[in-house]
Amino acid sequence: MRLVSRGMLLIIAVFGPAVGVVSRNDRYGAIAYSPSSGAYGYSYDDATRAAAEATALEECGKNGKGCKSALWFKNACGGLAIGKDSWASERGDDKQTAERKSLESCKARTSDCSLVGAICATH
């Protein structure tokens, strides 16, 4: 019986951290946007996804109504680009990639896209 218990503990020790366990080093960020008012808000360096989205929505709400979570990211960066009739928010491993992907995604949907910016949540 002890061998089975030790074996089970070994399996938990080896595979446990990979299944849904959050590392203390993980950092979350989020972007919120309101197409109706043009308001946006962001967060970075939060301990959880929920905290990051709540902060971004709160910041966006200070600038306008109708804010919705546009993007969340973990140990990465997020960007926001706004165009004539649409917008895009994309993630990337670094700030430049998030900016480029957001702008490209916006341009694929509409014209006159401009980059609002990007923010990173990295450990």
C-alpha positions as semicolon CSV with decimal commas, in nm:
position;residue;x (nm);y (nm);z (nm)
1;M;0,000;0,000;0,000
2;R;0,282;0,244;0,071
3;L;0,437;0,192;-0,271
4;V;0,109;0,285;-0,436
5;S;0,078;0,593;-0,214
6;R;0,432;0,702;-0,290
7;G;0,372;0,641;-0,659
8;M;0,056;0,848;-0,649
9;L;0,239;1,129;-0,474
10;L;0,510;1,120;-0,734
11;I;0,254;1,147;-1,013
12;I;0,088;1,442;-0,841
13;A;0,422;1,609;-0,783
14;V;0,528;1,565;-1,144
15;F;0,200;1,647;-1,318
16;G;0,018;1,863;-1,061
17;P;0,175;2,201;-1,142
18;A;0,098;2,170;-1,513
19;V;-0,277;2,129;-1,459
20;G;-0,445;2,458;-1,377
21;V;-0,208;2,581;-1,112
22;V;-0,124;2,951;-1,133
23;S;0,237;3,049;-1,086
24;R;0,312;3,342;-0,858
25;N;0,520;3,480;-1,143
26;D;0,228;3,492;-1,388
27;R;0,117;3,846;-1,465
28;Y;-0,211;3,937;-1,633
29;G;-0,320;4,239;-1,829
30;A;-0,635;4,343;-2,010
31;I;-0,778;4,605;-2,245
32;A;-1,137;4,729;-2,234
33;Y;-1,298;4,933;-2,512
34;S;-1,629;5,100;-2,592
35;P;-1,705;5,135;-2,964
36;S;-1,998;5,366;-2,884
37;S;-1,803;5,621;-2,678
38;G;-1,447;5,554;-2,795
39;A;-1,333;5,511;-2,434
40;Y;-1,067;5,259;-2,348
41;G;-0,883;5,142;-2,042
42;Y;-0,610;4,895;-1,965
43;S;-0,440;4,707;-1,685
44;Y;-0,114;4,523;-1,643
45;D;0,078;4,338;-1,376
46;D;-0,230;4,186;-1,211
47;A;-0,221;3,851;-1,032
48;T;-0,535;3,711;-1,202
49;R;-0,730;3,743;-1,524
50;A;-1,038;3,858;-1,333
51;A;-0,846;4,136;-1,159
52;A;-0,694;4,252;-1,488
53;E;-1,030;4,265;-1,665
54;A;-1,197;4,442;-1,372
55;T;-0,926;4,710;-1,364
56;A;-0,940;4,766;-1,740
57;L;-1,320;4,796;-1,731
58;E;-1,301;5,039;-1,439
59;E;-1,043;5,257;-1,616
60;C;-1,246;5,253;-1,937
61;G;-1,563;5,342;-1,746
62;K;-1,396;5,657;-1,615
63;N;-1,374;5,781;-1,975
64;G;-1,706;5,670;-2,120
65;K;-1,998;5,429;-2,117
66;G;-2,050;5,094;-2,284
67;C;-1,708;4,946;-2,204
68;K;-1,650;4,576;-2,264
69;S;-1,348;4,357;-2,214
70;A;-1,166;4,352;-2,546
71;L;-0,866;4,135;-2,462
72;W;-0,682;3,973;-2,173
73;F;-0,328;3,838;-2,178
74;K;-0,092;3,648;-1,951
75;N;0,284;3,708;-1,946
76;A;0,246;3,889;-2,277
77;C;0,137;4,218;-2,431
78;G;-0,186;4,350;-2,579
79;G;-0,253;4,627;-2,827
80;L;-0,552;4,829;-2,944
81;A;-0,609;4,985;-3,287
82;I;-0,918;5,185;-3,386
83;G;-1,043;5,252;-3,738
84;K;-1,329;5,420;-3,918
85;D;-1,592;5,148;-3,866
86;S;-1,418;4,887;-3,655
87;W;-1,138;4,816;-3,410
88;A;-0,905;4,535;-3,311
89;S;-0,719;4,424;-3,003
90;E;-0,452;4,155;-3,031
91;R;-0,187;3,998;-2,810
92;G;0,181;3,942;-2,877
93;D;0,493;3,820;-2,701
94;D;0,629;4,176;-2,699
95;K;0,491;4,528;-2,734
96;Q;0,590;4,569;-3,100
97;T;0,421;4,243;-3,197
98;A;0,099;4,335;-3,014
99;E;0,098;4,675;-3,186
100;R;0,164;4,528;-3,531
101;K;-0,098;4,253;-3,496
102;S;-0,362;4,496;-3,367
103;L;-0,304;4,738;-3,652
104;E;-0,304;4,461;-3,915
105;S;-0,623;4,312;-3,774
106;C;-0,794;4,651;-3,774
107;K;-0,686;4,723;-4,133
108;A;-0,832;4,388;-4,240
109;R;-1,173;4,507;-4,112
110;T;-1,187;4,877;-4,197
111;S;-0,994;5,182;-4,316
112;D;-0,823;5,471;-4,138
113;C;-0,684;5,253;-3,859
114;S;-0,454;5,404;-3,604
115;L;-0,277;5,245;-3,316
116;V;-0,394;5,354;-2,973
117;G;-0,108;5,171;-2,804
118;A;0,005;4,855;-2,632
119;I;0,072;4,746;-2,275
120;C;0,263;4,449;-2,136
121;A;0,213;4,223;-1,836
122;T;0,534;4,029;-1,806
123;H;0,709;3,856;-1,521
